[in-house]
Amino acid sequence: MNKNKLVFIILAAIFMLAMLWIGIDISKRTTFPGSKGNLKERMVPTEQNN
């Protein structure tokens, strides 16, 4: 195998692992928007929130 090709494959693998790690980290820190309920209901103050 050519040395340049080997270096490219190693760097590509490191890059892909870094992107996977960042994606997992971001997904653990955020919530799915559909699980938050209705935005209008959360913004309007009700008697229970006082």
Biopython code that builds the backbone (N, CA, C, O; Angstrom):
import numpy as np
from Bio.PDB.StructureBuilder import StructureBuilder

atoms = [
    (1, "MET", "N", (0.849, -1.177, 0.000)),
    (1, "MET", "CA", (0.000, 0.000, 0.000)),
    (1, "MET", "C", (0.898, 1.245, 0.000)),
    (1, "MET", "O", (1.923, 1.292, 0.679)),
    (2, "ASN", "N", (0.495, 2.219, -0.758)),
    (2, "ASN", "CA", (1.237, 3.465, -0.844)),
    (2, "ASN", "C", (1.197, 4.191, 0.507)),
    (2, "ASN", "O", (0.180, 4.161, 1.200)),
    (3, "LYS", "N", (2.294, 4.836, 0.873)),
    (3, "LYS", "CA", (2.379, 5.518, 2.163)),
    (3, "LYS", "C", (1.345, 6.636, 2.267)),
    (3, "LYS", "O", (0.731, 6.813, 3.320)),
    (4, "ASN", "N", (1.146, 7.390, 1.190)),
    (4, "ASN", "CA", (0.164, 8.477, 1.210)),
    (4, "ASN", "C", (-1.254, 7.948, 1.409)),
    (4, "ASN", "O", (-2.060, 8.564, 2.105)),
    (5, "LYS", "N", (-1.550, 6.815, 0.802)),
    (5, "LYS", "CA", (-2.873, 6.219, 0.952)),
    (5, "LYS", "C", (-3.092, 5.752, 2.386)),
    (5, "LYS", "O", (-4.189, 5.905, 2.924)),
    (6, "LEU", "N", (-2.078, 5.191, 3.001)),
    (6, "LEU", "CA", (-2.180, 4.736, 4.387)),
    (6, "LEU", "C", (-2.405, 5.910, 5.334)),
    (6, "LEU", "O", (-3.229, 5.828, 6.244)),
    (7, "VAL", "N", (-1.673, 7.002, 5.119)),
    (7, "VAL", "CA", (-1.847, 8.199, 5.952)),
    (7, "VAL", "C", (-3.261, 8.740, 5.787)),
    (7, "VAL", "O", (-3.898, 9.124, 6.768)),
    (8, "PHE", "N", (-3.752, 8.774, 4.559)),
    (8, "PHE", "CA", (-5.107, 9.264, 4.307)),
    (8, "PHE", "C", (-6.147, 8.400, 5.012)),
    (8, "PHE", "O", (-7.078, 8.928, 5.621)),
    (9, "ILE", "N", (-6.005, 7.103, 4.938)),
    (9, "ILE", "CA", (-6.969, 6.196, 5.581)),
    (9, "ILE", "C", (-6.948, 6.371, 7.096)),
    (9, "ILE", "O", (-8.001, 6.363, 7.733)),
    (10, "ILE", "N", (-5.776, 6.526, 7.672)),
    (10, "ILE", "CA", (-5.668, 6.720, 9.124)),
    (10, "ILE", "C", (-6.312, 8.039, 9.537)),
    (10, "ILE", "O", (-7.070, 8.086, 10.507)),
    (11, "LEU", "N", (-6.012, 9.110, 8.804)),
    (11, "LEU", "CA", (-6.604, 10.411, 9.136)),
    (11, "LEU", "C", (-8.121, 10.403, 8.924)),
    (11, "LEU", "O", (-8.855, 11.011, 9.702)),
    (12, "ALA", "N", (-8.589, 9.728, 7.889)),
    (12, "ALA", "CA", (-10.030, 9.639, 7.649)),
    (12, "ALA", "C", (-10.722, 8.876, 8.779)),
    (12, "ALA", "O", (-11.811, 9.256, 9.209)),
    (13, "ALA", "N", (-10.097, 7.808, 9.256)),
    (13, "ALA", "CA", (-10.680, 7.034, 10.356)),
    (13, "ALA", "C", (-10.728, 7.862, 11.637)),
    (13, "ALA", "O", (-11.723, 7.826, 12.361)),
    (14, "ILE", "N", (-9.665, 8.603, 11.920)),
    (14, "ILE", "CA", (-9.651, 9.466, 13.109)),
    (14, "ILE", "C", (-10.730, 10.535, 13.000)),
    (14, "ILE", "O", (-11.423, 10.822, 13.976)),
    (15, "PHE", "N", (-10.874, 11.126, 11.815)),
    (15, "PHE", "CA", (-11.895, 12.153, 11.602)),
    (15, "PHE", "C", (-13.298, 11.584, 11.801)),
    (15, "PHE", "O", (-14.134, 12.210, 12.453)),
    (16, "MET", "N", (-13.559, 10.412, 11.250)),
    (16, "MET", "CA", (-14.881, 9.808, 11.391)),
    (16, "MET", "C", (-15.188, 9.462, 12.845)),
    (16, "MET", "O", (-16.318, 9.648, 13.297)),
    (17, "LEU", "N", (-14.212, 8.968, 13.572)),
    (17, "LEU", "CA", (-14.420, 8.673, 14.994)),
    (17, "LEU", "C", (-14.681, 9.947, 15.786)),
    (17, "LEU", "O", (-15.518, 9.956, 16.689)),
    (18, "ALA", "N", (-13.969, 11.023, 15.454)),
    (18, "ALA", "CA", (-14.187, 12.301, 16.140)),
    (18, "ALA", "C", (-15.591, 12.822, 15.858)),
    (18, "ALA", "O", (-16.256, 13.311, 16.771)),
    (19, "MET", "N", (-16.054, 12.729, 14.616)),
    (19, "MET", "CA", (-17.403, 13.188, 14.270)),
    (19, "MET", "C", (-18.465, 12.341, 14.972)),
    (19, "MET", "O", (-19.479, 12.869, 15.428)),
    (20, "LEU", "N", (-18.240, 11.053, 15.059)),
    (20, "LEU", "CA", (-19.166, 10.171, 15.769)),
    (20, "LEU", "C", (-19.229, 10.534, 17.245)),
    (20, "LEU", "O", (-20.314, 10.599, 17.822)),
    (21, "TRP", "N", (-18.084, 10.768, 17.855)),
    (21, "TRP", "CA", (-18.028, 11.134, 19.271)),
    (21, "TRP", "C", (-18.728, 12.466, 19.518)),
    (21, "TRP", "O", (-19.476, 12.597, 20.488)),
    (22, "ILE", "N", (-18.499, 13.453, 18.658)),
    (22, "ILE", "CA", (-19.154, 14.757, 18.803)),
    (22, "ILE", "C", (-20.666, 14.612, 18.638)),
    (22, "ILE", "O", (-21.429, 15.216, 19.391)),
    (23, "GLY", "N", (-21.101, 13.826, 17.671)),
    (23, "GLY", "CA", (-22.534, 13.620, 17.460)),
    (23, "GLY", "C", (-23.208, 12.964, 18.649)),
    (23, "GLY", "O", (-24.306, 13.365, 19.035)),
    (24, "ILE", "N", (-22.580, 11.976, 19.227)),
    (24, "ILE", "CA", (-23.136, 11.312, 20.411)),
    (24, "ILE", "C", (-23.181, 12.277, 21.589)),
    (24, "ILE", "O", (-24.158, 12.291, 22.338)),
    (25, "ASP", "N", (-22.143, 13.077, 21.761)),
    (25, "ASP", "CA", (-22.091, 14.040, 22.856)),
    (25, "ASP", "C", (-23.204, 15.077, 22.724)),
    (25, "ASP", "O", (-23.874, 15.396, 23.706)),
    (26, "ILE", "N", (-23.402, 15.601, 21.520)),
    (26, "ILE", "CA", (-24.453, 16.597, 21.303)),
    (26, "ILE", "C", (-25.829, 15.975, 21.519)),
    (26, "ILE", "O", (-26.702, 16.605, 22.116)),
    (27, "SER", "N", (-26.033, 14.758, 21.046)),
    (27, "SER", "CA", (-27.347, 14.130, 21.189)),
    (27, "SER", "C", (-27.680, 13.820, 22.641)),
    (27, "SER", "O", (-28.858, 13.781, 22.999)),
    (28, "LYS", "N", (-26.696, 13.602, 23.473)),
    (28, "LYS", "CA", (-26.954, 13.358, 24.894)),
    (28, "LYS", "C", (-27.315, 14.642, 25.632)),
    (28, "LYS", "O", (-28.007, 14.595, 26.648)),
    (29, "ARG", "N", (-26.856, 15.784, 25.135)),
    (29, "ARG", "CA", (-27.106, 17.054, 25.814)),
    (29, "ARG", "C", (-28.405, 17.726, 25.392)),
    (29, "ARG", "O", (-28.829, 18.685, 26.037)),
    (30, "THR", "N", (-29.049, 17.254, 24.331)),
    (30, "THR", "CA", (-30.265, 17.882, 23.832)),
    (30, "THR", "C", (-31.426, 16.907, 23.914)),
    (30, "THR", "O", (-31.235, 15.702, 24.078)),
    (31, "THR", "N", (-32.641, 17.450, 23.797)),
    (31, "THR", "CA", (-33.834, 16.615, 23.801)),
    (31, "THR", "C", (-34.508, 16.700, 22.442)),
    (31, "THR", "O", (-34.343, 17.685, 21.723)),
    (32, "PHE", "N", (-35.259, 15.683, 22.094)),
    (32, "PHE", "CA", (-35.990, 15.659, 20.835)),
    (32, "PHE", "C", (-37.100, 16.701, 20.885)),
    (32, "PHE", "O", (-37.858, 16.723, 21.855)),
    (33, "PRO", "N", (-37.229, 17.571, 19.874)),
    (33, "PRO", "CA", (-38.239, 18.638, 19.924)),
    (33, "PRO", "C", (-39.668, 18.124, 20.068)),
    (33, "PRO", "O", (-40.501, 18.813, 20.657)),
    (34, "GLY", "N", (-39.972, 16.961, 19.559)),
    (34, "GLY", "CA", (-41.327, 16.429, 19.659)),
    (34, "GLY", "C", (-41.705, 16.000, 21.062)),
    (34, "GLY", "O", (-42.887, 15.805, 21.344)),
    (35, "SER", "N", (-40.739, 15.848, 21.943)),
    (35, "SER", "CA", (-41.044, 15.391, 23.298)),
    (35, "SER", "C", (-41.319, 16.542, 24.260)),
    (35, "SER", "O", (-41.566, 16.306, 25.443)),
    (36, "LYS", "N", (-41.280, 17.771, 23.779)),
    (36, "LYS", "CA", (-41.456, 18.921, 24.661)),
    (36, "LYS", "C", (-42.911, 19.344, 24.821)),
    (36, "LYS", "O", (-43.211, 20.143, 25.708)),
    (37, "GLY", "N", (-43.805, 18.851, 24.014)),
    (37, "GLY", "CA", (-45.192, 19.262, 24.113)),
    (37, "GLY", "C", (-45.450, 20.485, 23.254)),
    (37, "GLY", "O", (-44.605, 20.883, 22.451)),
    (38, "ASN", "N", (-46.610, 21.073, 23.425)),
    (38, "ASN", "CA", (-47.013, 22.207, 22.600)),
    (38, "ASN", "C", (-46.372, 23.493, 23.111)),
    (38, "ASN", "O", (-46.460, 23.800, 24.299)),
    (39, "LEU", "N", (-45.733, 24.240, 22.225)),
    (39, "LEU", "CA", (-45.033, 25.463, 22.611)),
    (39, "LEU", "C", (-45.997, 26.518, 23.139)),
    (39, "LEU", "O", (-45.691, 27.199, 24.118)),
    (40, "LYS", "N", (-47.165, 26.661, 22.498)),
    (40, "LYS", "CA", (-48.126, 27.674, 22.923)),
    (40, "LYS", "C", (-48.606, 27.403, 24.347)),
    (40, "LYS", "O", (-48.771, 28.336, 25.133)),
    (41, "GLU", "N", (-48.826, 26.155, 24.675)),
    (41, "GLU", "CA", (-49.287, 25.815, 26.022)),
    (41, "GLU", "C", (-48.213, 26.100, 27.064)),
    (41, "GLU", "O", (-48.535, 26.423, 28.207)),
    (42, "ARG", "N", (-46.964, 25.987, 26.695)),
    (42, "ARG", "CA", (-45.893, 26.246, 27.652)),
    (42, "ARG", "C", (-45.656, 27.736, 27.853)),
    (42, "ARG", "O", (-45.193, 28.149, 28.917)),
    (43, "MET", "N", (-45.971, 28.556, 26.837)),
    (43, "MET", "CA", (-45.688, 29.989, 26.935)),
    (43, "MET", "C", (-46.797, 30.764, 27.633)),
    (43, "MET", "O", (-46.524, 31.776, 28.279)),
    (44, "VAL", "N", (-48.040, 30.313, 27.518)),
    (44, "VAL", "CA", (-49.163, 31.026, 28.105)),
    (44, "VAL", "C", (-49.202, 30.733, 29.600)),
    (44, "VAL", "O", (-49.281, 29.571, 29.999)),
    (45, "PRO", "N", (-49.148, 31.775, 30.436)),
    (45, "PRO", "CA", (-49.206, 31.524, 31.886)),
    (45, "PRO", "C", (-50.597, 31.041, 32.305)),
    (45, "PRO", "O", (-51.614, 31.532, 31.814)),
    (46, "THR", "N", (-50.618, 30.100, 33.192)),
    (46, "THR", "CA", (-51.884, 29.586, 33.722)),
    (46, "THR", "C", (-51.909, 29.812, 35.224)),
    (46, "THR", "O", (-50.916, 30.240, 35.813)),
    (47, "GLU", "N", (-53.028, 29.527, 35.828)),
    (47, "GLU", "CA", (-53.170, 29.694, 37.270)),
    (47, "GLU", "C", (-52.274, 28.729, 38.030)),
    (47, "GLU", "O", (-51.841, 29.035, 39.141)),
    (48, "GLN", "N", (-51.988, 27.567, 37.449)),
    (48, "GLN", "CA", (-51.163, 26.570, 38.123)),
    (48, "GLN", "C", (-49.706, 27.008, 38.197)),
    (48, "GLN", "O", (-48.990, 26.608, 39.115)),
    (49, "ASN", "N", (-49.252, 27.831, 37.237)),
    (49, "ASN", "CA", (-47.851, 28.247, 37.212)),
    (49, "ASN", "C", (-47.543, 29.366, 38.197)),
    (49, "ASN", "O", (-46.372, 29.618, 38.479)),
    (50, "ASN", "N", (-48.563, 30.052, 38.736)),
    (50, "ASN", "CA", (-48.315, 31.189, 39.642)),
    (50, "ASN", "C", (-47.962, 30.736, 40.976)),
    (50, "ASN", "O", (-47.721, 31.556, 41.862)),
]
sb = StructureBuilder()
sb.init_structure("model")
sb.init_model(0)
sb.init_chain("A")
sb.init_seg("    ")
for serial, (resi, resn, name, xyz) in enumerate(atoms, 1):
    if name == "N":
        sb.init_residue(resn, " ", resi, " ")
    sb.init_atom(name, np.array(xyz, "f"), 0.0, 1.0, " ", f" {name:<3s}", serial, name[0])
structure = sb.get_structure()
